[in-house]
Amino acid sequence: MEEPTLAFARLRPRLQGIAYRMLGSVAEAEEVVQDVWLRWHEADTAALASGEAWLVTVTTRLSIDRLRAAKVQREHYSGFWLPEPVLTADGPASPEQVLERAGEISLAFLTVLERLSPEARAAFLMREVFDADYDEVARTLGKSEAACRQLVHRAKTQVREARPRYSVPPEVHKRLLGRFAAASVSGDFAQMKDLLADEAELIGDGGGKVPSFGRVLLGGQRIAQLFYASSLRFSGGLRVELVELNGQWGLLRYIDGVLESAQAFETDGERILRIHVQRNPDKLAHLAAGHNAAG
């Protein structure tokens, strides 16, 4: 059997991926994986039929417990709660990364998952994202296969009803965002308005730490006015960078060299339909540190 420490190190990206998809938070996912490591260190690994199955099960169960507690806190969150964004590479570099990127991790998708109960979220992710058999889902959740099939079926219906309507090629999405980024920096109001759908929406998360809308901002013209006002207010101190966030092209906006927001977009390939703007400094800290290190 593989040496326990090496086995855990090899599987850590997978465990981190499970916890992040469950919680939508890098910091909370890291805490879960650290807790799993402590339990793994104390376990009789030689007696386990499958170390990987044990690790996946414990990670999933701890994530369910953590999400139950988090949902109570998020009910009292100031304004909208949006997932914490993460930088992803232009393309996976290894088979392990291919596995971890096999499931969707877009911010829009993670936001939709917030509507599910913790157990339904776990069952859906295991089955639909990580391609687990129903007997594995049942063992992990401690439920019957029939109950797990019901959980997944209901979750699929909820996700299908709420997920983005359009599938846009990455290069088309990137080109559209590049035009919007240039217009937002230069203050080209007409171009921004033209690139936004009339019924476009903007949803922001400030976490009560920085100003943000406590409601959905509706209308392409109003959103264009918001970005135009920023271009006037911050003028030469405004910089926007096109990056891959959660597997899709998005924007990082810097003001006077400091990361101010991470912006994820839903488009139909021609116009922007929805923007998720993460402004909570706590949720930008990991992203800012990682991007600065990469740069």
Phi, psi and chi 1 to 4 in degrees:
 res  aa     phi    psi   chi1   chi2   chi3   chi4
   1 MET       -  144.5 -177.7  176.0  177.1      -
   2 GLU   -61.2  141.8 -173.2  176.8    7.5      -
   3 GLU   -57.6  133.1 -162.0  -84.8  -35.1      -
   4 PRO   -55.6  -43.1  -28.3   35.8      -      -
   5 THR   -64.6  -41.9  -59.1      -      -      -
   6 LEU   -67.3  -38.7  -66.9  177.0      -      -
   7 ALA   -62.2  -43.1      -      -      -      -
   8 PHE   -66.0  -42.4 -174.1   87.1      -      -
   9 ALA   -61.4  -40.1      -      -      -      -
  10 ARG   -65.9  -37.6  176.4  175.7   61.1   81.4
  11 LEU   -91.4   -7.2  -67.4  167.4      -      -
  12 ARG   -56.2  -43.9 -171.7  178.5 -171.7  115.0
  13 PRO   -58.6  -38.0  -24.9   35.4      -      -
  14 ARG   -65.7  -43.8  177.3  173.7  173.5   79.3
  15 LEU   -64.8  -41.1  -54.0 -179.3      -      -
  16 GLN   -62.3  -39.5 -177.6   78.7   20.6      -
  17 GLY   -64.3  -40.3      -      -      -      -
  18 ILE   -63.2  -49.7  -67.6  169.7      -      -
  19 ALA   -64.7  -39.1      -      -      -      -
  20 TYR   -66.1  -42.9  173.8   69.0      -      -
  21 ARG   -65.3  -31.2  -74.6  169.9  173.4   85.2
  22 MET   -73.4  -37.5  -79.4  -69.1  -63.2      -
  23 LEU  -108.8  -22.3  -61.8  164.3      -      -
  24 GLY    66.9   20.9      -      -      -      -
  25 SER  -141.1  125.7  164.1      -      -      -
  26 VAL   -65.8  -46.2  174.5      -      -      -
  27 ALA   -62.6  -44.1      -      -      -      -
  28 GLU   -68.6  -35.6  -68.7 -176.6   25.0      -
  29 ALA   -64.4  -41.0      -      -      -      -
  30 GLU   -65.1  -36.2  -71.4  175.7  -16.5      -
  31 GLU   -66.8  -40.1  -70.8  176.2    4.0      -
  32 VAL   -62.6  -46.9  165.0      -      -      -
  33 VAL   -65.0  -35.9  173.3      -      -      -
  34 GLN   -64.4  -40.1 -176.8   60.9   26.9      -
  35 ASP   -64.3  -39.9 -164.1   -3.6      -      -
  36 VAL   -61.6  -42.1  173.9      -      -      -
  37 TRP   -59.7  -42.7  160.2 -112.8      -      -
  38 LEU   -62.9  -40.7  -65.5  174.7      -      -
  39 ARG   -70.1  -37.5  -64.0 -178.9 -175.4 -141.9
  40 TRP   -63.3  -40.1  176.0 -110.4      -      -
  41 HIS   -63.4  -31.0 -173.5   65.8      -      -
  42 GLU   -93.0  -10.7  -63.4  170.6   -6.2      -
  43 ALA   -79.2  156.3      -      -      -      -
  44 ASP   -85.5   81.3 -178.2    6.6      -      -
  45 THR   -64.2  -28.2   55.4      -      -      -
  46 ALA   -66.1  -23.4      -      -      -      -
  47 ALA   -90.8   -2.4      -      -      -      -
  48 LEU   -83.3  136.6  -62.0  175.2      -      -
  49 ALA   -68.9  -36.1      -      -      -      -
  50 SER  -146.7  111.9  169.4      -      -      -
  51 GLY   -63.9  -38.0      -      -      -      -
  52 GLU   -64.4  -43.9  179.9  171.8   -4.3      -
  53 ALA   -61.8  -40.4      -      -      -      -
  54 TRP   -61.8  -46.9 -172.0   93.6      -      -
  55 LEU   -64.9  -42.7  -73.3  166.8      -      -
  56 VAL   -64.4  -42.1  167.7      -      -      -
  57 THR   -63.2  -47.7  -63.4      -      -      -
  58 VAL   -64.9  -42.1  173.4      -      -      -
  59 THR   -60.6  -44.0  -60.1      -      -      -
  60 THR   -65.9  -44.7  -57.1      -      -      -
  61 ARG   -65.9  -41.8  -72.0  177.0  176.7  172.6
  62 LEU   -65.5  -35.8  -70.1  177.9      -      -
  63 SER   -66.4  -38.5  -64.1      -      -      -
  64 ILE   -61.1  -46.4  -71.0  172.5      -      -
  65 ASP   -61.4  -44.3  -68.5  -17.9      -      -
  66 ARG   -64.9  -39.0  175.9   65.0   69.4   99.6
  67 LEU   -68.7  -36.1 -174.5   56.9      -      -
  68 ARG   -58.6  -45.5  -76.5  179.5  178.7  141.2
  69 ALA   -67.7  -39.4      -      -      -      -
  70 ALA   -65.6  -36.5      -      -      -      -
  71 LYS   -62.0  -35.6  -83.4 -170.5  172.4  -68.3
  72 VAL   -64.3  -44.3  174.4      -      -      -
  73 GLN   -66.2  -39.3  -62.8  172.5  -13.4      -
  74 ARG   -69.6  -21.3  -68.5  172.3 -169.2  178.2
  75 GLU   -65.4  -24.8  -72.4  175.2    0.0      -
  76 HIS  -107.3   13.9  -56.8  -74.7      -      -
  77 TYR   -68.0  145.3 -167.5   79.2      -      -
  78 SER   -78.6  111.4  177.0      -      -      -
  79 GLY    79.1 -152.3      -      -      -      -
  80 PHE   -81.2  138.3  -71.2  101.3      -      -
  81 TRP   -96.9  119.9 -172.9   96.6      -      -
  82 LEU  -117.8  152.1  -65.4  176.9      -      -
  83 PRO   -62.6  159.3  -19.7   31.4      -      -
  84 GLU   -80.4  124.1  178.4 -179.1   -6.7      -
  85 PRO   -75.9  152.5   27.9  -32.6      -      -
  86 VAL  -132.8  148.4  -65.9      -      -      -
  87 LEU   -77.7  138.0  -74.5  168.5      -      -
  88 THR  -126.0  150.6   46.6      -      -      -
  89 ALA   -70.6  161.8      -      -      -      -
  90 ASP   -61.0  -30.8  -69.3  -12.5      -      -
  91 GLY  -158.4  143.9      -      -      -      -
  92 PRO   -62.8  142.6   20.2  -29.7      -      -
  93 ALA  -104.7   -6.4      -      -      -      -
  94 SER  -151.1  162.2   68.8      -      -      -
  95 PRO   -57.8  -35.3  -25.5   35.3      -      -
  96 GLU   -63.6  -41.0  -70.6   75.9   18.3      -
  97 GLN   -69.1  -33.8  -73.5  175.9  -50.9      -
  98 VAL   -58.6  -43.6  170.1      -      -      -
  99 LEU   -62.4  -45.4  175.3   64.1      -      -
 100 GLU   -70.5  -26.9  -70.7  -47.6  -54.0      -
 101 ARG   -92.1   -0.3  -65.1  -72.2  -60.3  -78.1
 102 ALA   -62.0  -34.1      -      -      -      -
 103 GLY   -90.8  160.4      -      -      -      -
 104 GLU   -75.0  137.0  -64.5 -178.5   64.0      -
 105 ILE  -131.5   18.8   55.7  169.5      -      -
 106 SER   -59.6  152.9   72.9      -      -      -
 107 LEU   -63.6  -34.4  -68.1  175.6      -      -
 108 ALA   -63.4  -41.9      -      -      -      -
 109 PHE   -66.6  -44.6 -177.9   65.1      -      -
 110 LEU   -64.7  -33.7  -67.7  178.5      -      -
 111 THR   -65.9  -39.7  -59.0      -      -      -
 112 VAL   -62.6  -40.1  169.5      -      -      -
 113 LEU   -63.0  -22.5  -67.3 -175.8      -      -
 114 GLU   -61.6  -20.2  -78.2  -65.3  -54.4      -
 115 ARG   -77.4  -14.3  -55.3 -177.8 -177.4 -165.5
 116 LEU   -88.5  155.0  -55.2  179.1      -      -
 117 SER   -69.4  158.5   70.3      -      -      -
 118 PRO   -54.4  -44.2  -30.3   37.9      -      -
 119 GLU   -70.4  -38.0  -73.8 -170.3  -24.3      -
 120 ALA   -65.9  -38.0      -      -      -      -
 121 ARG   -63.6  -43.8 -175.1  166.4  179.3  164.1
 122 ALA   -64.0  -46.5      -      -      -      -
 123 ALA   -62.3  -43.5      -      -      -      -
 124 PHE   -62.9  -47.1  176.2   83.0      -      -
 125 LEU   -64.1  -44.1  -73.0  170.3      -      -
 126 MET   -60.7  -44.4  -72.3 -172.9   70.0      -
 127 ARG   -79.6  -49.1  177.7   62.1 -174.7  164.2
 128 GLU   -89.1  -26.6  -62.6  -61.1  -46.4      -
 129 VAL  -101.9  -46.4  173.0      -      -      -
 130 PHE   -98.4    2.5  -66.4  106.5      -      -
 131 ASP    58.3   38.2 -160.3   28.5      -      -
 132 ALA   -78.6  147.4      -      -      -      -
 133 ASP   -70.7  157.2  -66.6  -29.1      -      -
 134 TYR   -64.9  -29.2  -85.9  108.9      -      -
 135 ASP   -67.2  -33.6   61.4  -19.4      -      -
 136 GLU   -69.8  -40.6 -177.0 -179.6  -12.2      -
 137 VAL   -61.5  -43.3  177.9      -      -      -
 138 ALA   -63.0  -44.3      -      -      -      -
 139 ARG   -63.1  -41.4  -72.4 -163.8  -56.2  -87.9
 140 THR   -65.8  -42.5  -60.6      -      -      -
 141 LEU   -89.3  -10.1  -59.8 -174.9      -      -
 142 GLY    69.4   34.2      -      -      -      -
 143 LYS  -126.4  170.4  -67.4 -178.9  173.3  -69.5
 144 SER   -74.8  159.0   68.4      -      -      -
 145 GLU   -61.8  -37.9  -73.5 -169.7   35.9      -
 146 ALA   -61.7  -42.7      -      -      -      -
 147 ALA   -65.2  -38.1      -      -      -      -
 148 CYS   -68.6  -37.4  -70.2      -      -      -
 149 ARG   -62.3  -39.6  -72.6  179.4 -173.6  -84.4
 150 GLN   -64.8  -43.0  -82.1  -68.5  -28.9      -
 151 LEU   -58.6  -48.0  -81.9  175.2      -      -
 152 VAL   -66.2  -42.1  172.2      -      -      -
 153 HIS   -60.0  -47.3  174.6   73.0      -      -
 154 ARG   -66.5  -39.7  -69.4  170.8 -176.9  166.0
 155 ALA   -63.7  -41.8      -      -      -      -
 156 LYS   -60.9  -38.8  -74.7  171.5   67.4  175.0
 157 THR   -64.5  -44.9  -60.3      -      -      -
 158 GLN   -64.3  -42.8  -72.7 -179.3  -95.2      -
 159 VAL   -67.0  -42.4  169.7      -      -      -
 160 ARG   -61.3  -38.0 -170.5 -176.6  -54.4  115.3
 161 GLU   -72.2  -24.9  -69.6  173.0   -9.0      -
 162 ALA  -109.5  -13.6      -      -      -      -
 163 ARG   -76.0  162.8   71.3 -168.7  -44.4  170.1
 164 PRO   -54.1  145.9  -27.4   35.6      -      -
 165 ARG   -81.4  -23.4  -57.3 -171.2  -59.8  -86.5
 166 TYR  -117.7  144.4  -60.4   93.2      -      -
 167 SER  -109.8  112.3  178.0      -      -      -
 168 VAL  -113.3  131.9  179.4      -      -      -
 169 PRO   -55.5  139.5  -25.1   34.6      -      -
 170 PRO   -54.4  -39.5  -25.5   34.2      -      -
 171 GLU   -68.4  -32.2   62.2  -84.2   10.2      -
 172 VAL   -70.1  -44.8  174.4      -      -      -
 173 HIS   -60.0  -44.9 -173.6   74.7      -      -
 174 LYS   -63.3  -43.3 -178.7 -179.1 -178.5 -178.4
 175 ARG   -64.1  -40.6 -171.8  159.7   54.2 -114.8
 176 LEU   -64.1  -44.4  178.2   57.1      -      -
 177 LEU   -67.6  -35.1  -65.9 -162.1      -      -
 178 GLY   -60.4  -41.6      -      -      -      -
 179 ARG   -66.2  -40.7  -68.1  168.1   60.8 -162.1
 180 PHE   -67.6  -40.3 -175.2   78.9      -      -
 181 ALA   -60.4  -46.4      -      -      -      -
 182 ALA   -61.6  -41.8      -      -      -      -
 183 ALA   -67.2  -37.4      -      -      -      -
 184 SER   -69.8  -30.2   69.2      -      -      -
 185 VAL   -79.1  -41.7  171.9      -      -      -
 186 SER   -78.7  -15.8   66.7      -      -      -
 187 GLY    79.9   30.7      -      -      -      -
 188 ASP   -83.3   88.6 -171.5  -21.9      -      -
 189 PHE   -61.3  -43.1  175.5   78.5      -      -
 190 ALA   -61.6  -41.1      -      -      -      -
 191 GLN   -67.1  -42.8  173.6   77.6  -34.1      -
 192 MET   -61.6  -45.7  -76.4 -172.4  -76.4      -
 193 LYS   -62.3  -37.5 -176.0  175.0 -179.9  -63.5
 194 ASP   -68.3  -30.4 -174.0   56.0      -      -
 195 LEU   -84.9  -11.4  -67.8  172.2      -      -
 196 LEU  -100.8  133.5  -73.5  155.5      -      -
 197 ALA   -64.1  150.3      -      -      -      -
 198 ASP   -57.2  -35.4  -68.2  -18.9      -      -
 199 GLU   -98.5   21.0   68.6  -79.7    7.9      -
 200 ALA   -59.1  153.5      -      -      -      -
 201 GLU  -125.9  147.7  -58.7  176.4   -8.6      -
 202 LEU  -127.2  127.5 -176.7  144.8      -      -
 203 ILE  -121.9  123.1  -56.7  168.3      -      -
 204 GLY  -117.7  149.6      -      -      -      -
 205 ASP  -125.9  108.9  178.0   -9.0      -      -
 206 GLY  -106.5  -10.5      -      -      -      -
 207 GLY    62.4   15.1      -      -      -      -
 208 GLY    77.9    0.1      -      -      -      -
 209 LYS   -93.2  -33.9  -52.1  -71.5  179.9   69.2
 210 VAL  -136.2  157.9  -64.5      -      -      -
 211 PRO   -59.5  138.6  -24.0   34.6      -      -
 212 SER  -161.7  155.2 -172.1      -      -      -
 213 PHE   -69.0  135.7  -67.3  101.0      -      -
 214 GLY   -89.4    8.8      -      -      -      -
 215 ARG  -144.8  168.8   53.0 -175.1  170.9   76.0
 216 VAL   -73.7  128.5  178.3      -      -      -
 217 LEU   -85.7  118.5 -176.6   63.7      -      -
 218 LEU  -106.7  139.6  -63.4  172.4      -      -
 219 GLY   106.2  127.0      -      -      -      -
 220 GLY   -59.5  -38.8      -      -      -      -
 221 GLN   -66.1  -42.2  177.9  159.8  -34.5      -
 222 ARG   -65.1  -39.0  -63.7  178.1   69.8 -169.5
 223 ILE   -68.5  -41.4  -64.2  170.8      -      -
 224 ALA   -61.5  -38.3      -      -      -      -
 225 GLN   -63.8  -38.5  -72.0  170.6  -20.9      -
 226 LEU   -62.4  -48.4  175.9   67.4      -      -
 227 PHE   -67.5  -35.5  -80.5   88.1      -      -
 228 TYR   -64.3  -42.2  177.4   67.0      -      -
 229 ALA   -61.3  -38.7      -      -      -      -
 230 SER   -64.9  -39.6  -66.2      -      -      -
 231 SER   -64.7  -33.7   70.2      -      -      -
 232 LEU   -75.1  -41.8  -67.1  179.0      -      -
 233 ARG   -67.7  -41.7  179.2 -179.3  178.8 -173.6
 234 PHE  -102.7  -13.8  -59.3  109.5      -      -
 235 SER    41.0 -119.1 -173.5      -      -      -
 236 GLY   -66.3  -12.2      -      -      -      -
 237 GLY   -88.5    2.5      -      -      -      -
 238 LEU   -97.1  129.4 -175.4   64.6      -      -
 239 ARG  -138.0  136.3  177.9  169.4   64.6   88.6
 240 VAL  -123.9  132.2  176.2      -      -      -
 241 GLU  -120.5  134.0 -172.1  171.3  -14.5      -
 242 LEU   -87.3  120.1 -169.5   62.3      -      -
 243 VAL  -138.5  169.0  -61.8      -      -      -
 244 GLU   -96.0  113.4 -167.2 -179.5  -73.8      -
 245 LEU  -110.0  122.5  -68.3  172.3      -      -
 246 ASN    51.4   42.8  -68.7   68.7      -      -
 247 GLY    81.6    1.9      -      -      -      -
 248 GLN  -135.4  153.2  -66.5 -175.3  -20.7      -
 249 TRP   -68.3  134.4  -70.0  104.9      -      -
 250 GLY  -146.4 -170.3      -      -      -      -
 251 LEU  -126.9  141.5  -59.4  177.2      -      -
 252 LEU  -108.4  129.2  -62.0 -177.7      -      -
 253 ARG  -111.4  126.7 -172.5  165.7   78.1  168.9
 254 TYR  -111.4  139.9  -67.1   83.8      -      -
 255 ILE  -123.1  118.1  -64.8  176.7      -      -
 256 ASP    53.3   40.9  -65.1  -33.1      -      -
 257 GLY    82.3   -1.5      -      -      -      -
 258 VAL  -107.7  132.6  177.1      -      -      -
 259 LEU   -63.6  117.8 -179.9   62.1      -      -
 260 GLU   -99.3  -32.7  175.3  -93.5  -12.6      -
 261 SER  -162.1  155.9   65.2      -      -      -
 262 ALA  -116.8  129.8      -      -      -      -
 263 GLN  -122.3  123.3  -57.1  167.7    6.8      -
 264 ALA  -109.2  144.1      -      -      -      -
 265 PHE  -127.1  142.2  -64.7   75.8      -      -
 266 GLU  -111.3  129.9  -65.3  174.3   35.2      -
 267 THR  -134.0  168.3   78.7      -      -      -
 268 ASP  -104.7   10.2   61.0    6.5      -      -
 269 GLY    97.6  -18.3      -      -      -      -
 270 GLU  -120.5  -35.0  -64.5 -178.3   -2.6      -
 271 ARG  -138.0  158.4  -70.0 -169.7  172.0 -173.9
 272 ILE   -84.5  128.0  -65.3  165.0      -      -
 273 LEU  -101.0  -36.2  -53.1  177.3      -      -
 274 ARG  -151.4  142.1 -178.0  176.6  -69.2  114.5
 275 ILE  -125.9  126.3  -50.4  174.9      -      -
 276 HIS  -100.8  119.4  -70.9  105.4      -      -
 277 VAL  -113.2  113.5 -179.4      -      -      -
 278 GLN   -94.9  114.9 -176.7   54.3  -99.9      -
 279 ARG  -118.6   -9.0  -61.7 -165.5   67.6 -129.5
 280 ASN   -61.0  116.3 -174.4  -23.9      -      -
 281 PRO   -56.9  -33.9  -21.6   32.1      -      -
 282 ASP   -63.6  -34.9  -66.0  -17.6      -      -
 283 LYS   -87.0   -7.6  -63.0 -176.9 -175.5 -179.2
 284 LEU   -99.7  -14.7  -66.9  175.6      -      -
 285 ALA   -60.9  -47.3      -      -      -      -
 286 HIS   -64.5  -40.4 -171.4  -83.6      -      -
 287 LEU   -65.0  -44.9 -179.0   64.2      -      -
 288 ALA   -63.8  -43.2      -      -      -      -
 289 ALA   -64.2  -43.6      -      -      -      -
 290 GLY   -66.5  -39.9      -      -      -      -
 291 HIS   -70.8  -39.1 -162.4   43.8      -      -
 292 ASN   -64.1  -37.5  -69.8  -21.5      -      -
 293 ALA   -66.8  -39.7      -      -      -      -
 294 ALA   -67.1  -35.3      -      -      -      -
 295 GLY   -76.2      -      -      -      -      -
